[in-house]
Amino acid sequence: MKERLYIGSYSNSIKIVDFNGDKLEIIKEVEGICNPSYLCVNQDILYAVSETQVGEIGTFRITRNNLEKIDLKIINQSTPCYIAVNSDKKKLLVANYGAGSVILYALNENGLIEKEINCRSYPNANMHFANFIGNNIYAIDLSNDTIYQYNQELQEDSKIELEKGVGPRHLEVSKNKKTIYVATEVSNQILVYHKEQNNFELKQKVSTLIEPSEKSYVGAIKKSKDDRNIYVTNRGDNSISVFSIQKSKIELIQKISSYGNFPRDILLNTNEEYLLVANQKSDNIVMYKRNKDTGILSIVQNVELKIDKPSCIVRSSYEV
């Protein structure tokens, strides 16, 4: 079965890609947005941040082999870098790295941005992540080493103050929402927290590298749906670290080459038999076969897609 993918990048287009397990094929390049570095999909709508100084959000209607731009909203928030839609498709979150802010928007029935609901900004902040998780919103301030937990209206409930200088970037949460896995860009670690109500306790710190490096920076973190594996990209070391999860504790079980330079994002396909990696500085997408029992990866030879500065891979629910 084919899967429809969308690739964001530091270029002037979003790529529409078909994936069927042994082939990656670009169907179309959709222009009209600068630096669409991060994307999210809401059924038949795709949202993209334009990571520029002025900051924009592009809204596209998904059709069979195209993306039709239906809105481009200037938000006047410097370098937006993360975007997410909630489960009932009525709210949109944007994290703005340069502006140090997180904005919550209301969406109308057509998926268009209707109004701003709330905004949180912090001094000397670099907000790198904001997502709807369970009944909460989580946001990450990389520069101030802080993770914020909000309610669904972006009102602060709690926060985690990390060790100074670790540089948190993205996070994943267990299915029961009680274990938080935080990827730290600067210290190249995964920090594992246990959550009880609105209190967080640090349980584990594990390096994503075998040897320490000041020239490598964690990129993406993704968890398998069965809560058995975590995957992390190491930009600079140019590798993917594979972790097993046993009773919420993690263990590094594999480190494999990214077969490119500066692996920025990763995606597990629908049945999680394959993993794709976007190497930003070598302009390529590579594919791995995933052992569903162990989580171990093996490169799929002779399958590679050349794309200019890829930064994000998302999957569509649209049937090809």
C-alpha atoms as one frame of an Amber mdcrd trajectory, in Angstrom:
protein
   0.000   0.000   0.000   1.291   3.425  -0.931   1.623   6.121   1.693   1.540
   9.810   0.938   4.302  11.866   2.571   5.059  15.578   2.673   8.609  16.873
   3.062   9.328  20.300   4.561  12.665  21.966   3.874  14.854  25.041   3.998
  13.946  25.923   0.419  10.942  27.431  -1.317   8.764  24.366  -1.695   7.034
  21.422  -0.019   7.562  18.061  -1.715   4.727  15.567  -2.159   6.191  12.051
  -2.014   4.796   8.541  -2.482   6.289   5.712  -0.426   5.535   2.010  -0.892
   8.266   0.190   1.045  10.828  -0.178  -1.691  10.474   3.132  -3.499  10.326
   6.848  -2.761   9.003   9.051  -5.555   8.460  12.818  -5.709   4.986  13.475
  -7.136   5.101  17.254  -7.064   6.912  20.279  -5.644   4.552  22.909  -4.285
   6.047  26.399  -4.208   4.824  29.602  -2.650   6.219  29.415   0.877   9.748
  30.230   2.071  11.546  27.805   4.414   8.597  25.491   5.204  10.741  23.862
   7.871   8.019  22.131   9.901   4.638  20.695   8.903   1.550  19.059  10.381
  -1.527  17.462   8.811  -5.193  17.865   9.773  -7.069  15.313   7.610  -7.369
  17.244   4.316  -5.408  20.314   5.497  -1.637  20.733   5.766  -0.098  23.520
   7.860   3.465  24.739   7.394   5.528  27.286   9.281   7.599  29.650   7.175
  10.777  29.895   9.247  11.648  33.508   8.455  12.238  36.673  10.468   8.681
  37.917   9.909   7.157  34.467  10.481   4.270  33.014   8.473   1.859  30.072
   8.594   0.819  28.494   5.310  -2.466  26.587   5.057  -2.888  24.127   2.168
  -5.816  22.017   1.009  -4.716  18.429   0.330  -5.954  17.080  -3.003  -5.032
  13.867  -4.783  -1.707  14.997  -6.229  -1.392  18.571  -5.074  -1.461  21.080
  -2.230  -3.650  24.117  -2.890  -2.580  27.141  -0.874  -5.647  28.659   0.753
  -4.010  31.029   3.246  -0.643  32.524   4.167  -0.821  34.333   7.492   1.908
  36.727   8.631   2.293  36.298  12.401   5.143  38.776  13.086   6.885  36.243
  15.316  10.492  35.542  14.386  11.479  32.090  13.063   8.529  29.798  13.832
   9.911  26.247  13.956   7.174  23.879  15.191   3.456  23.531  14.456   0.798
  21.132  15.764  -2.975  20.661  15.530  -5.125  19.210  18.327  -7.155  16.002
  18.113 -10.518  17.651  17.385  -8.893  19.852  14.690 -10.087  23.073  16.318
  -6.818  24.498  17.658  -3.351  25.128  16.244  -0.075  25.651  18.142   3.052
  27.380  16.887   6.432  27.612  18.632   8.500  30.628  17.582  12.213  30.127
  18.157  13.484  33.664  17.596  10.547  35.413  19.254  10.652  33.076  22.264
   6.898  32.575  22.144   4.135  29.981  21.828   0.832  30.975  20.216  -2.487
  29.098  20.370  -4.941  29.732  17.523  -8.574  28.783  16.995  -9.447  27.141
  13.672 -12.774  27.511  11.877 -14.740  24.629  10.357 -12.749  24.970   7.120
  -9.417  24.583   8.922  -8.446  28.237   8.529  -6.956  30.263  11.380  -9.828
  32.229  12.909  -8.198  34.075  15.807  -5.435  34.026  18.395  -6.583  32.472
  21.680  -3.482  32.989  23.799   0.236  33.718  23.584   3.076  32.930  25.977
   6.459  34.591  25.629   9.517  34.576  27.872  12.668  36.718  28.232  15.732
  35.439  26.347  13.774  32.372  25.261  14.072  30.132  22.227  10.868  28.103
  22.043  11.607  24.978  20.008   8.563  22.730  20.550   4.870  23.016  21.378
   2.387  20.152  21.104  -0.964  18.883  22.342  -0.398  15.764  24.482  -3.356
  14.230  26.270  -5.168  16.964  28.171  -2.119  19.183  28.219   0.088  21.315
  26.029   3.843  20.936  26.414   6.316  23.563  25.250  10.119  23.620  25.358
  12.399  26.623  25.860  15.845  25.493  24.700  17.791  28.539  25.907  16.333
  28.630  29.421  16.360  24.822  29.816  12.687  24.746  30.749   9.701  22.609
  29.817   6.263  24.141  30.362   3.041  22.229  30.906  -0.144  24.146  30.072
  -3.825  23.343  29.963  -5.691  23.373  26.645  -6.090  27.166  26.847  -2.321
  27.708  27.208  -2.513  28.551  30.913   0.512  27.294  32.849  -0.016  24.293
  35.144   3.561  23.284  35.889   7.107  23.377  34.583  10.311  21.351  34.624
  13.529  23.256  35.162  16.355  21.189  33.694  20.053  21.303  34.432  21.514
  24.483  32.949  23.078  24.149  29.529  21.518  20.841  28.404  19.396  22.541
  25.727  16.089  20.611  25.534  14.696  20.397  21.994  11.794  17.945  21.534
  10.007  15.347  23.663   7.900  12.201  23.459   5.408  10.836  26.011   4.427
   7.250  26.855   0.948   5.983  26.006  -0.209   6.389  29.622   1.189   9.969
  29.627   3.211   9.283  32.817   6.705   9.027  31.293   8.320  11.962  29.449
  11.336  11.415  27.189  13.198  14.689  26.551  15.848  14.990  23.826  18.545
  17.538  24.709  20.289  19.196  21.781  23.386  20.494  23.569  24.190  17.663
  26.007  23.175  14.892  23.551  20.987  13.041  26.034  17.546  11.647  26.645
  16.183  12.674  30.031  13.437  10.401  31.381  10.888  11.933  33.752   8.061
  10.282  35.662   4.917  12.397  35.981   2.505  12.178  38.892  -0.292  14.740
  38.590   1.644  17.963  37.860   4.919  16.872  39.463   7.896  15.562  37.467
  10.748  13.418  38.798  13.949  12.808  36.836  14.518   9.042  36.641  17.273
   8.583  34.055  19.852  10.401  31.929  21.225   8.495  28.923  23.639   9.713
  26.246  22.632   9.364  22.617  26.316   8.958  21.692  28.890   6.303  22.533
  31.656   8.906  22.772  30.971  12.516  23.907  31.100  15.144  21.153  30.939
  18.921  21.124  30.306  18.844  17.373  27.073  16.873  17.464  23.572  18.021
  18.351  20.479  15.906  18.912  17.773  16.560  16.332  14.526  14.581  16.311
  13.122  12.097  18.812  10.367   9.628  17.851   8.761   6.789  19.835   7.178
   3.644  18.426   3.432   3.259  19.019   3.956   0.126  21.130   6.164   2.025
  23.638   9.079  -0.342  22.941  11.578   1.877  21.104  12.838   5.419  20.825
  14.782   6.799  17.851  16.993   9.896  17.952  18.998  11.688  15.264  22.507
  12.963  16.017  23.413  15.917  13.795  27.168  16.096  13.384  27.813  12.535
  14.499  25.489  11.770  11.555  23.855   8.780  13.153  20.593   7.426  14.512
  20.483   6.089  18.052  18.028   3.293  18.802  16.801   2.731  22.368  14.772
  -0.063  23.870  12.216   0.748  26.568  11.744  -1.658  29.480   9.416  -0.549
  32.292   9.982   3.098  31.304  13.792   2.717  31.455  15.715   3.133  28.227
  18.870   1.468  26.930  20.949   2.288  23.848  20.917  -0.846  21.679  22.133
   0.469  18.314  23.832   3.449  16.706  23.700   3.377  12.906  24.935   5.814
  10.256  22.413   8.270   8.841  24.018   7.780   5.412  24.104  11.532   5.022
  25.034  14.786   6.732  23.060  16.433   9.570  20.052  14.104  10.070  17.285
  16.460  11.133  14.004  14.546  11.173  12.756  10.964  11.209   9.440   9.275
  10.465   8.096   5.812  11.208   5.662   4.710   8.522   2.092   3.633   9.325
   2.822   0.023  10.305   6.274   1.007  11.668   8.116  -1.481   9.453  10.207
   1.324   7.968  11.942   4.450   9.214  12.871   7.439   7.033  15.567   9.982
   7.823  15.962  13.489   6.375  19.627  14.538   6.084  19.520  18.322   5.804
  23.069  19.130   4.670  23.512  16.247   2.221  20.072  16.817   0.648  18.848
  13.226   0.918  16.144  11.034   2.427  17.177   7.466   3.274  15.141   4.444
   4.301  15.644   1.709   6.917  13.856  -1.550   7.543  12.810  -1.852  11.188
  12.726  -5.129  13.088   9.370  -4.840  14.871  10.447  -7.267  17.599  13.727
  -5.577  18.540  13.509  -2.106  16.957  16.886  -2.597  15.262  17.356  -0.795
  11.931  18.999  -1.949   8.708  19.555   0.320   5.717  17.467  -0.364   2.605
  20.070  -0.323  -0.158  19.573   1.649  -3.367  16.566   3.607  -2.066  17.341
   7.291  -1.687  15.547  10.518  -2.488  17.419  13.722  -3.331  15.696  16.763
  -1.818  17.123  20.226  -1.170  17.729  20.769   2.572  14.981  18.479   3.964
  13.944  19.268   7.538  10.608  17.553   8.261   8.691  14.449   7.133   4.991
  13.999   7.846   2.474  11.384   6.779  -0.995  12.035   5.402  -4.181  10.147
   6.197  -5.242  10.785   2.598  -5.572   7.519   0.681  -3.410   7.314  -2.449
